[in-house]
Amino acid sequence: MTVQKDLQKAVAAAESAKGTYASFAQSTDDNTAKQMFEQMSSDMDRHIGQLNARLGVTAQNQLNQQSEQG
């Protein structure tokens, strides 16, 4: 259960970072900085997807273990 909770925390942190980067992108007038923060926000989408995929694998593994024990 710990791995699943840790992954959930990582997803929440990544979503928070994404929101922060998006906010920075909106609040700056510097086009170079805006592009950098938009790219960082986009990168976080990829990270969140990877974390959620791993979370799904972890959840499936736990279900398999429970059915083997039961």
mmCIF file of the N, C-alpha and C atoms, coordinates in Angstrom:
data_MODEL
# 
_entry.id   MODEL 
# 
loop_
_atom_site.group_PDB 
_atom_site.id 
_atom_site.type_symbol 
_atom_site.label_atom_id 
_atom_site.label_alt_id 
_atom_site.label_comp_id 
_atom_site.label_asym_id 
_atom_site.label_entity_id 
_atom_site.label_seq_id 
_atom_site.pdbx_PDB_ins_code 
_atom_site.Cartn_x 
_atom_site.Cartn_y 
_atom_site.Cartn_z 
_atom_site.occupancy 
_atom_site.B_iso_or_equiv 
_atom_site.pdbx_formal_charge 
_atom_site.auth_seq_id 
_atom_site.auth_comp_id 
_atom_site.auth_asym_id 
_atom_site.auth_atom_id 
_atom_site.pdbx_PDB_model_num 
ATOM 1   N N  . MET A 1 1  ? 0.830  -1.206  0.000   1.00 0.00 ? 1  MET A N  1 
ATOM 2   C CA . MET A 1 1  ? 0.000  0.000   0.000   1.00 0.00 ? 1  MET A CA 1 
ATOM 3   C C  . MET A 1 1  ? 0.864  1.255   0.000   1.00 0.00 ? 1  MET A C  1 
ATOM 4   N N  . THR A 1 2  ? 2.031  1.170   0.576   1.00 0.00 ? 2  THR A N  1 
ATOM 5   C CA . THR A 1 2  ? 2.915  2.327   0.667   1.00 0.00 ? 2  THR A CA 1 
ATOM 6   C C  . THR A 1 2  ? 3.308  2.858   -0.709  1.00 0.00 ? 2  THR A C  1 
ATOM 7   N N  . VAL A 1 3  ? 3.640  1.954   -1.633  1.00 0.00 ? 3  VAL A N  1 
ATOM 8   C CA . VAL A 1 3  ? 4.048  2.384   -2.967  1.00 0.00 ? 3  VAL A CA 1 
ATOM 9   C C  . VAL A 1 3  ? 2.918  3.151   -3.635  1.00 0.00 ? 3  VAL A C  1 
ATOM 10  N N  . GLN A 1 4  ? 1.712  2.649   -3.523  1.00 0.00 ? 4  GLN A N  1 
ATOM 11  C CA . GLN A 1 4  ? 0.565  3.309   -4.134  1.00 0.00 ? 4  GLN A CA 1 
ATOM 12  C C  . GLN A 1 4  ? 0.360  4.707   -3.539  1.00 0.00 ? 4  GLN A C  1 
ATOM 13  N N  . LYS A 1 5  ? 0.460  4.819   -2.237  1.00 0.00 ? 5  LYS A N  1 
ATOM 14  C CA . LYS A 1 5  ? 0.292  6.129   -1.599  1.00 0.00 ? 5  LYS A CA 1 
ATOM 15  C C  . LYS A 1 5  ? 1.417  7.079   -2.004  1.00 0.00 ? 5  LYS A C  1 
ATOM 16  N N  . ASP A 1 6  ? 2.632  6.560   -2.091  1.00 0.00 ? 6  ASP A N  1 
ATOM 17  C CA . ASP A 1 6  ? 3.761  7.390   -2.520  1.00 0.00 ? 6  ASP A CA 1 
ATOM 18  C C  . ASP A 1 6  ? 3.567  7.883   -3.945  1.00 0.00 ? 6  ASP A C  1 
ATOM 19  N N  . LEU A 1 7  ? 3.069  7.020   -4.817  1.00 0.00 ? 7  LEU A N  1 
ATOM 20  C CA . LEU A 1 7  ? 2.799  7.429   -6.193  1.00 0.00 ? 7  LEU A CA 1 
ATOM 21  C C  . LEU A 1 7  ? 1.694  8.479   -6.241  1.00 0.00 ? 7  LEU A C  1 
ATOM 22  N N  . GLN A 1 8  ? 0.674  8.317   -5.415  1.00 0.00 ? 8  GLN A N  1 
ATOM 23  C CA . GLN A 1 8  ? -0.407 9.307   -5.367  1.00 0.00 ? 8  GLN A CA 1 
ATOM 24  C C  . GLN A 1 8  ? 0.130  10.665  -4.915  1.00 0.00 ? 8  GLN A C  1 
ATOM 25  N N  . LYS A 1 9  ? 1.038  10.651  -3.953  1.00 0.00 ? 9  LYS A N  1 
ATOM 26  C CA . LYS A 1 9  ? 1.657  11.900  -3.499  1.00 0.00 ? 9  LYS A CA 1 
ATOM 27  C C  . LYS A 1 9  ? 2.497  12.515  -4.608  1.00 0.00 ? 9  LYS A C  1 
ATOM 28  N N  . ALA A 1 10 ? 3.206  11.679  -5.351  1.00 0.00 ? 10 ALA A N  1 
ATOM 29  C CA . ALA A 1 10 ? 4.036  12.176  -6.456  1.00 0.00 ? 10 ALA A CA 1 
ATOM 30  C C  . ALA A 1 10 ? 3.164  12.803  -7.540  1.00 0.00 ? 10 ALA A C  1 
ATOM 31  N N  . VAL A 1 11 ? 2.024  12.193  -7.838  1.00 0.00 ? 11 VAL A N  1 
ATOM 32  C CA . VAL A 1 11 ? 1.096  12.749  -8.832  1.00 0.00 ? 11 VAL A CA 1 
ATOM 33  C C  . VAL A 1 11 ? 0.593  14.113  -8.353  1.00 0.00 ? 11 VAL A C  1 
ATOM 34  N N  . ALA A 1 12 ? 0.209  14.201  -7.092  1.00 0.00 ? 12 ALA A N  1 
ATOM 35  C CA . ALA A 1 12 ? -0.285 15.469  -6.548  1.00 0.00 ? 12 ALA A CA 1 
ATOM 36  C C  . ALA A 1 12 ? 0.794  16.550  -6.613  1.00 0.00 ? 12 ALA A C  1 
ATOM 37  N N  . ALA A 1 13 ? 2.020  16.181  -6.294  1.00 0.00 ? 13 ALA A N  1 
ATOM 38  C CA . ALA A 1 13 ? 3.119  17.147  -6.347  1.00 0.00 ? 13 ALA A CA 1 
ATOM 39  C C  . ALA A 1 13 ? 3.378  17.595  -7.782  1.00 0.00 ? 13 ALA A C  1 
ATOM 40  N N  . ALA A 1 14 ? 3.317  16.657  -8.715  1.00 0.00 ? 14 ALA A N  1 
ATOM 41  C CA . ALA A 1 14 ? 3.535  16.992  -10.124 1.00 0.00 ? 14 ALA A CA 1 
ATOM 42  C C  . ALA A 1 14 ? 2.419  17.906  -10.644 1.00 0.00 ? 14 ALA A C  1 
ATOM 43  N N  . GLU A 1 15 ? 1.192  17.635  -10.237 1.00 0.00 ? 15 GLU A N  1 
ATOM 44  C CA . GLU A 1 15 ? 0.074  18.491  -10.642 1.00 0.00 ? 15 GLU A CA 1 
ATOM 45  C C  . GLU A 1 15 ? 0.223  19.895  -10.058 1.00 0.00 ? 15 GLU A C  1 
ATOM 46  N N  . SER A 1 16 ? 0.695  19.966  -8.841  1.00 0.00 ? 16 SER A N  1 
ATOM 47  C CA . SER A 1 16 ? 0.937  21.264  -8.219  1.00 0.00 ? 16 SER A CA 1 
ATOM 48  C C  . SER A 1 16 ? 2.024  22.033  -8.958  1.00 0.00 ? 16 SER A C  1 
ATOM 49  N N  . ALA A 1 17 ? 3.099  21.342  -9.282  1.00 0.00 ? 17 ALA A N  1 
ATOM 50  C CA . ALA A 1 17 ? 4.193  21.982  -10.025 1.00 0.00 ? 17 ALA A CA 1 
ATOM 51  C C  . ALA A 1 17 ? 3.694  22.462  -11.387 1.00 0.00 ? 17 ALA A C  1 
ATOM 52  N N  . LYS A 1 18 ? 2.901  21.640  -12.051 1.00 0.00 ? 18 LYS A N  1 
ATOM 53  C CA . LYS A 1 18 ? 2.345  22.035  -13.350 1.00 0.00 ? 18 LYS A CA 1 
ATOM 54  C C  . LYS A 1 18 ? 1.548  23.333  -13.230 1.00 0.00 ? 18 LYS A C  1 
ATOM 55  N N  . GLY A 1 19 ? 0.711  23.411  -12.200 1.00 0.00 ? 19 GLY A N  1 
ATOM 56  C CA . GLY A 1 19 ? -0.079 24.624  -11.982 1.00 0.00 ? 19 GLY A CA 1 
ATOM 57  C C  . GLY A 1 19 ? 0.797  25.829  -11.696 1.00 0.00 ? 19 GLY A C  1 
ATOM 58  N N  . THR A 1 20 ? 1.853  25.625  -10.946 1.00 0.00 ? 20 THR A N  1 
ATOM 59  C CA . THR A 1 20 ? 2.787  26.717  -10.638 1.00 0.00 ? 20 THR A CA 1 
ATOM 60  C C  . THR A 1 20 ? 3.453  27.211  -11.907 1.00 0.00 ? 20 THR A C  1 
ATOM 61  N N  . TYR A 1 21 ? 3.924  26.280  -12.738 1.00 0.00 ? 21 TYR A N  1 
ATOM 62  C CA . TYR A 1 21 ? 4.582  26.671  -13.997 1.00 0.00 ? 21 TYR A CA 1 
ATOM 63  C C  . TYR A 1 21 ? 3.610  27.407  -14.916 1.00 0.00 ? 21 TYR A C  1 
ATOM 64  N N  . ALA A 1 22 ? 2.372  26.929  -14.988 1.00 0.00 ? 22 ALA A N  1 
ATOM 65  C CA . ALA A 1 22 ? 1.370  27.589  -15.826 1.00 0.00 ? 22 ALA A CA 1 
ATOM 66  C C  . ALA A 1 22 ? 1.095  29.002  -15.318 1.00 0.00 ? 22 ALA A C  1 
ATOM 67  N N  . SER A 1 23 ? 1.049  29.152  -14.004 1.00 0.00 ? 23 SER A N  1 
ATOM 68  C CA . SER A 1 23 ? 0.833  30.468  -13.409 1.00 0.00 ? 23 SER A CA 1 
ATOM 69  C C  . SER A 1 23 ? 1.995  31.412  -13.720 1.00 0.00 ? 23 SER A C  1 
ATOM 70  N N  . PHE A 1 24 ? 3.213  30.895  -13.597 1.00 0.00 ? 24 PHE A N  1 
ATOM 71  C CA . PHE A 1 24 ? 4.387  31.699  -13.941 1.00 0.00 ? 24 PHE A CA 1 
ATOM 72  C C  . PHE A 1 24 ? 4.326  32.139  -15.399 1.00 0.00 ? 24 PHE A C  1 
ATOM 73  N N  . ALA A 1 25 ? 3.934  31.220  -16.281 1.00 0.00 ? 25 ALA A N  1 
ATOM 74  C CA . ALA A 1 25 ? 3.871  31.530  -17.715 1.00 0.00 ? 25 ALA A CA 1 
ATOM 75  C C  . ALA A 1 25 ? 2.878  32.664  -17.979 1.00 0.00 ? 25 ALA A C  1 
ATOM 76  N N  . GLN A 1 26 ? 1.769  32.654  -17.260 1.00 0.00 ? 26 GLN A N  1 
ATOM 77  C CA . GLN A 1 26 ? 0.747  33.684  -17.465 1.00 0.00 ? 26 GLN A CA 1 
ATOM 78  C C  . GLN A 1 26 ? 1.144  35.030  -16.874 1.00 0.00 ? 26 GLN A C  1 
ATOM 79  N N  . SER A 1 27 ? 1.971  34.984  -15.845 1.00 0.00 ? 27 SER A N  1 
ATOM 80  C CA . SER A 1 27 ? 2.247  36.232  -15.134 1.00 0.00 ? 27 SER A CA 1 
ATOM 81  C C  . SER A 1 27 ? 3.483  36.977  -15.631 1.00 0.00 ? 27 SER A C  1 
ATOM 82  N N  . THR A 1 28 ? 4.224  36.385  -16.569 1.00 0.00 ? 28 THR A N  1 
ATOM 83  C CA . THR A 1 28 ? 5.425  37.057  -17.038 1.00 0.00 ? 28 THR A CA 1 
ATOM 84  C C  . THR A 1 28 ? 5.206  37.718  -18.395 1.00 0.00 ? 28 THR A C  1 
ATOM 85  N N  . ASP A 1 29 ? 5.905  38.817  -18.610 1.00 0.00 ? 29 ASP A N  1 
ATOM 86  C CA . ASP A 1 29 ? 5.870  39.497  -19.899 1.00 0.00 ? 29 ASP A CA 1 
ATOM 87  C C  . ASP A 1 29 ? 7.070  39.109  -20.759 1.00 0.00 ? 29 ASP A C  1 
ATOM 88  N N  . ASP A 1 30 ? 8.014  38.392  -20.178 1.00 0.00 ? 30 ASP A N  1 
ATOM 89  C CA . ASP A 1 30 ? 9.215  37.953  -20.872 1.00 0.00 ? 30 ASP A CA 1 
ATOM 90  C C  . ASP A 1 30 ? 8.868  36.717  -21.710 1.00 0.00 ? 30 ASP A C  1 
ATOM 91  N N  . ASN A 1 31 ? 8.910  36.866  -23.035 1.00 0.00 ? 31 ASN A N  1 
ATOM 92  C CA . ASN A 1 31 ? 8.511  35.777  -23.923 1.00 0.00 ? 31 ASN A CA 1 
ATOM 93  C C  . ASN A 1 31 ? 9.374  34.531  -23.760 1.00 0.00 ? 31 ASN A C  1 
ATOM 94  N N  . THR A 1 32 ? 10.664 34.728  -23.510 1.00 0.00 ? 32 THR A N  1 
ATOM 95  C CA . THR A 1 32 ? 11.552 33.586  -23.317 1.00 0.00 ? 32 THR A CA 1 
ATOM 96  C C  . THR A 1 32 ? 11.157 32.817  -22.057 1.00 0.00 ? 32 THR A C  1 
ATOM 97  N N  . ALA A 1 33 ? 10.912 33.547  -20.987 1.00 0.00 ? 33 ALA A N  1 
ATOM 98  C CA . ALA A 1 33 ? 10.489 32.909  -19.730 1.00 0.00 ? 33 ALA A CA 1 
ATOM 99  C C  . ALA A 1 33 ? 9.126  32.252  -19.910 1.00 0.00 ? 33 ALA A C  1 
ATOM 100 N N  . LYS A 1 34 ? 8.223  32.904  -20.622 1.00 0.00 ? 34 LYS A N  1 
ATOM 101 C CA . LYS A 1 34 ? 6.885  32.360  -20.867 1.00 0.00 ? 34 LYS A CA 1 
ATOM 102 C C  . LYS A 1 34 ? 6.998  31.009  -21.578 1.00 0.00 ? 34 LYS A C  1 
ATOM 103 N N  . GLN A 1 35 ? 7.823  30.956  -22.619 1.00 0.00 ? 35 GLN A N  1 
ATOM 104 C CA . GLN A 1 35 ? 7.999  29.703  -23.351 1.00 0.00 ? 35 GLN A CA 1 
ATOM 105 C C  . GLN A 1 35 ? 8.617  28.623  -22.462 1.00 0.00 ? 35 GLN A C  1 
ATOM 106 N N  . MET A 1 36 ? 9.585  29.007  -21.646 1.00 0.00 ? 36 MET A N  1 
ATOM 107 C CA . MET A 1 36 ? 10.230 28.054  -20.757 1.00 0.00 ? 36 MET A CA 1 
ATOM 108 C C  . MET A 1 36 ? 9.207  27.455  -19.783 1.00 0.00 ? 36 MET A C  1 
ATOM 109 N N  . PHE A 1 37 ? 8.400  28.312  -19.152 1.00 0.00 ? 37 PHE A N  1 
ATOM 110 C CA . PHE A 1 37 ? 7.416  27.823  -18.186 1.00 0.00 ? 37 PHE A CA 1 
ATOM 111 C C  . PHE A 1 37 ? 6.317  27.007  -18.859 1.00 0.00 ? 37 PHE A C  1 
ATOM 112 N N  . GLU A 1 38 ? 5.922  27.383  -20.069 1.00 0.00 ? 38 GLU A N  1 
ATOM 113 C CA . GLU A 1 38 ? 4.930  26.598  -20.800 1.00 0.00 ? 38 GLU A CA 1 
ATOM 114 C C  . GLU A 1 38 ? 5.483  25.215  -21.123 1.00 0.00 ? 38 GLU A C  1 
ATOM 115 N N  . GLN A 1 39 ? 6.770  25.150  -21.503 1.00 0.00 ? 39 GLN A N  1 
ATOM 116 C CA . GLN A 1 39 ? 7.403  23.868  -21.792 1.00 0.00 ? 39 GLN A CA 1 
ATOM 117 C C  . GLN A 1 39 ? 7.491  23.018  -20.522 1.00 0.00 ? 39 GLN A C  1 
ATOM 118 N N  . MET A 1 40 ? 7.851  23.652  -19.423 1.00 0.00 ? 40 MET A N  1 
ATOM 119 C CA . MET A 1 40 ? 7.936  22.927  -18.152 1.00 0.00 ? 40 MET A CA 1 
ATOM 120 C C  . MET A 1 40 ? 6.559  22.380  -17.752 1.00 0.00 ? 40 MET A C  1 
ATOM 121 N N  . SER A 1 41 ? 5.523  23.163  -17.953 1.00 0.00 ? 41 SER A N  1 
ATOM 122 C CA . SER A 1 41 ? 4.163  22.720  -17.659 1.00 0.00 ? 41 SER A CA 1 
ATOM 123 C C  . SER A 1 41 ? 3.794  21.529  -18.549 1.00 0.00 ? 41 SER A C  1 
ATOM 124 N N  . SER A 1 42 ? 4.151  21.613  -19.811 1.00 0.00 ? 42 SER A N  1 
ATOM 125 C CA . SER A 1 42 ? 3.895  20.523  -20.746 1.00 0.00 ? 42 SER A CA 1 
ATOM 126 C C  . SER A 1 42 ? 4.660  19.260  -20.346 1.00 0.00 ? 42 SER A C  1 
ATOM 127 N N  . ASP A 1 43 ? 5.896  19.434  -19.910 1.00 0.00 ? 43 ASP A N  1 
ATOM 128 C CA . ASP A 1 43 ? 6.690  18.295  -19.439 1.00 0.00 ? 43 ASP A CA 1 
ATOM 129 C C  . ASP A 1 43 ? 6.006  17.613  -18.257 1.00 0.00 ? 43 ASP A C  1 
ATOM 130 N N  . MET A 1 44 ? 5.396  18.412  -17.389 1.00 0.00 ? 44 MET A N  1 
ATOM 131 C CA . MET A 1 44 ? 4.726  17.843  -16.224 1.00 0.00 ? 44 MET A CA 1 
ATOM 132 C C  . MET A 1 44 ? 3.538  16.981  -16.649 1.00 0.00 ? 44 MET A C  1 
ATOM 133 N N  . ASP A 1 45 ? 2.873  17.328  -17.753 1.00 0.00 ? 45 ASP A N  1 
ATOM 134 C CA . ASP A 1 45 ? 1.784  16.484  -18.260 1.00 0.00 ? 45 ASP A CA 1 
ATOM 135 C C  . ASP A 1 45 ? 2.311  15.079  -18.555 1.00 0.00 ? 45 ASP A C  1 
ATOM 136 N N  . ARG A 1 46 ? 3.490  15.026  -19.168 1.00 0.00 ? 46 ARG A N  1 
ATOM 137 C CA . ARG A 1 46 ? 4.103  13.742  -19.486 1.00 0.00 ? 46 ARG A CA 1 
ATOM 138 C C  . ARG A 1 46 ? 4.452  12.991  -18.201 1.00 0.00 ? 46 ARG A C  1 
ATOM 139 N N  . HIS A 1 47 ? 5.025  13.697  -17.245 1.00 0.00 ? 47 HIS A N  1 
ATOM 140 C CA . HIS A 1 47 ? 5.388  13.070  -15.969 1.00 0.00 ? 47 HIS A CA 1 
ATOM 141 C C  . HIS A 1 47 ? 4.148  12.526  -15.254 1.00 0.00 ? 47 HIS A C  1 
ATOM 142 N N  . ILE A 1 48 ? 3.095  13.324  -15.239 1.00 0.00 ? 48 ILE A N  1 
ATOM 143 C CA . ILE A 1 48 ? 1.850  12.912  -14.581 1.00 0.00 ? 48 ILE A CA 1 
ATOM 144 C C  . ILE A 1 48 ? 1.297  11.659  -15.256 1.00 0.00 ? 48 ILE A C  1 
ATOM 145 N N  . GLY A 1 49 ? 1.351  11.635  -16.579 1.00 0.00 ? 49 GLY A N  1 
ATOM 146 C CA . GLY A 1 49 ? 0.888  10.452  -17.315 1.00 0.00 ? 49 GLY A CA 1 
ATOM 147 C C  . GLY A 1 49 ? 1.686  9.212   -16.958 1.00 0.00 ? 49 GLY A C  1 
ATOM 148 N N  . GLN A 1 50 ? 2.997  9.372   -16.866 1.00 0.00 ? 50 GLN A N  1 
ATOM 149 C CA . GLN A 1 50 ? 3.846  8.231   -16.509 1.00 0.00 ? 50 GLN A CA 1 
ATOM 150 C C  . GLN A 1 50 ? 3.574  7.763   -15.083 1.00 0.00 ? 50 GLN A C  1 
ATOM 151 N N  . LEU A 1 51 ? 3.412  8.700   -14.175 1.00 0.00 ? 51 LEU A N  1 
ATOM 152 C CA . LEU A 1 51 ? 3.115  8.342   -12.787 1.00 0.00 ? 51 LEU A CA 1 
ATOM 153 C C  . LEU A 1 51 ? 1.760  7.643   -12.680 1.00 0.00 ? 51 LEU A C  1 
ATOM 154 N N  . ASN A 1 52 ? 0.769  8.156   -13.387 1.00 0.00 ? 52 ASN A N  1 
ATOM 155 C CA . ASN A 1 52 ? -0.560 7.536   -13.351 1.00 0.00 ? 52 ASN A CA 1 
ATOM 156 C C  . ASN A 1 52 ? -0.532 6.138   -13.961 1.00 0.00 ? 52 ASN A C  1 
ATOM 157 N N  . ALA A 1 53 ? 0.261  5.954   -15.005 1.00 0.00 ? 53 ALA A N  1 
ATOM 158 C CA . ALA A 1 53 ? 0.400  4.624   -15.604 1.00 0.00 ? 53 ALA A CA 1 
ATOM 159 C C  . ALA A 1 53 ? 1.015  3.659   -14.592 1.00 0.00 ? 53 ALA A C  1 
ATOM 160 N N  . ARG A 1 54 ? 2.036  4.112   -13.900 1.00 0.00 ? 54 ARG A N  1 
ATOM 161 C CA . ARG A 1 54 ? 2.680  3.274   -12.891 1.00 0.00 ? 54 ARG A CA 1 
ATOM 162 C C  . ARG A 1 54 ? 1.722  3.004   -11.733 1.00 0.00 ? 54 ARG A C  1 
ATOM 163 N N  . LEU A 1 55 ? 0.931  3.996   -11.391 1.00 0.00 ? 55 LEU A N  1 
ATOM 164 C CA . LEU A 1 55 ? -0.066 3.828   -10.328 1.00 0.00 ? 55 LEU A CA 1 
ATOM 165 C C  . LEU A 1 55 ? -1.069 2.743   -10.714 1.00 0.00 ? 55 LEU A C  1 
ATOM 166 N N  . GLY A 1 56 ? -1.462 2.718   -11.968 1.00 0.00 ? 56 GLY A N  1 
ATOM 167 C CA . GLY A 1 56 ? -2.376 1.683   -12.458 1.00 0.00 ? 56 GLY A CA 1 
ATOM 168 C C  . GLY A 1 56 ? -1.758 0.299   -12.382 1.00 0.00 ? 56 GLY A C  1 
ATOM 169 N N  . VAL A 1 57 ? -0.475 0.194   -12.737 1.00 0.00 ? 57 VAL A N  1 
ATOM 170 C CA . VAL A 1 57 ? 0.230  -1.090  -12.657 1.00 0.00 ? 57 VAL A CA 1 
ATOM 171 C C  . VAL A 1 57 ? 0.308  -1.544  -11.205 1.00 0.00 ? 57 VAL A C  1 
ATOM 172 N N  . THR A 1 58 ? 0.625  -0.623  -10.322 1.00 0.00 ? 58 THR A N  1 
ATOM 173 C CA . THR A 1 58 ? 0.738  -0.956  -8.897  1.00 0.00 ? 58 THR A CA 1 
ATOM 174 C C  . THR A 1 58 ? -0.604 -1.434  -8.346  1.00 0.00 ? 58 THR A C  1 
ATOM 175 N N  . ALA A 1 59 ? -1.666 -0.747  -8.716  1.00 0.00 ? 59 ALA A N  1 
ATOM 176 C CA . ALA A 1 59 ? -2.994 -1.138  -8.250  1.00 0.00 ? 59 ALA A CA 1 
ATOM 177 C C  . ALA A 1 59 ? -3.361 -2.520  -8.784  1.00 0.00 ? 59 ALA A C  1 
ATOM 178 N N  . GLN A 1 60 ? -3.042 -2.797  -10.041 1.00 0.00 ? 60 GLN A N  1 
ATOM 179 C CA . GLN A 1 60 ? -3.344 -4.095  -10.637 1.00 0.00 ? 60 GLN A CA 1 
ATOM 180 C C  . GLN A 1 60 ? -2.547 -5.196  -9.953  1.00 0.00 ? 60 GLN A C  1 
ATOM 181 N N  . ASN A 1 61 ? -1.290 -4.927  -9.653  1.00 0.00 ? 61 ASN A N  1 
ATOM 182 C CA . ASN A 1 61 ? -0.454 -5.909  -8.953  1.00 0.00 ? 61 ASN A CA 1 
ATOM 183 C C  . ASN A 1 61 ? -1.037 -6.232  -7.576  1.00 0.00 ? 61 ASN A C  1 
ATOM 184 N N  . GLN A 1 62 ? -1.535 -5.231  -6.891  1.00 0.00 ? 62 GLN A N  1 
ATOM 185 C CA . GLN A 1 62 ? -2.115 -5.446  -5.565  1.00 0.00 ? 62 GLN A CA 1 
ATOM 186 C C  . GLN A 1 62 ? -3.385 -6.292  -5.663  1.00 0.00 ? 62 GLN A C  1 
ATOM 187 N N  . LEU A 1 63 ? -4.188 -6.037  -6.699  1.00 0.00 ? 63 LEU A N  1 
ATOM 188 C CA . LEU A 1 63 ? -5.401 -6.842  -6.884  1.00 0.00 ? 63 LEU A CA 1 
ATOM 189 C C  . LEU A 1 63 ? -5.037 -8.293  -7.172  1.00 0.00 ? 63 LEU A C  1 
ATOM 190 N N  . ASN A 1 64 ? -4.011 -8.504  -7.985  1.00 0.00 ? 64 ASN A N  1 
ATOM 191 C CA . ASN A 1 64 ? -3.575 -9.858  -8.295  1.00 0.00 ? 64 ASN A CA 1 
ATOM 192 C C  . ASN A 1 64 ? -3.080 -10.577 -7.050  1.00 0.00 ? 64 ASN A C  1 
ATOM 193 N N  . GLN A 1 65 ? -2.332 -9.878  -6.211  1.00 0.00 ? 65 GLN A N  1 
ATOM 194 C CA . GLN A 1 65 ? -1.813 -10.480 -4.985  1.00 0.00 ? 65 GLN A CA 1 
ATOM 195 C C  . GLN A 1 65 ? -2.953 -10.840 -4.042  1.00 0.00 ? 65 GLN A C  1 
ATOM 196 N N  . GLN A 1 66 ? -3.964 -9.961  -3.961  1.00 0.00 ? 66 GLN A N  1 
ATOM 197 C CA . GLN A 1 66 ? -5.094 -10.227 -3.086  1.00 0.00 ? 66 GLN A CA 1 
ATOM 198 C C  . GLN A 1 66 ? -5.894 -11.437 -3.565  1.00 0.00 ? 66 GLN A C  1 
ATOM 199 N N  . SER A 1 67 ? -6.067 -11.566 -4.881  1.00 0.00 ? 67 SER A N  1 
ATOM 200 C CA . SER A 1 67 ? -6.835 -12.703 -5.394  1.00 0.00 ? 67 SER A CA 1 
ATOM 201 C C  . SER A 1 67 ? -6.063 -14.009 -5.240  1.00 0.00 ? 67 SER A C  1 
ATOM 202 N N  . GLU A 1 68 ? -4.732 -13.943 -5.286  1.00 0.00 ? 68 GLU A N  1 
ATOM 203 C CA . GLU A 1 68 ? -3.930 -15.147 -5.066  1.00 0.00 ? 68 GLU A CA 1 
ATOM 204 C C  . GLU A 1 68 ? -3.983 -15.594 -3.618  1.00 0.00 ? 68 GLU A C  1 
ATOM 205 N N  . GLN A 1 69 ? -4.084 -14.632 -2.704  1.00 0.00 ? 69 GLN A N  1 
ATOM 206 C CA . GLN A 1 69 ? -4.114 -14.949 -1.274  1.00 0.00 ? 69 GLN A CA 1 
ATOM 207 C C  . GLN A 1 69 ? -5.492 -15.421 -0.830  1.00 0.00 ? 69 GLN A C  1 
ATOM 208 N N  . GLY A 1 70 ? -6.513 -14.945 -1.528  1.00 0.00 ? 70 GLY A N  1 
ATOM 209 C CA . GLY A 1 70 ? -7.867 -15.217 -1.095  1.00 0.00 ? 70 GLY A CA 1 
ATOM 210 C C  . GLY A 1 70 ? -8.407 -16.440 -1.665  1.00 0.00 ? 70 GLY A C  1 
# 
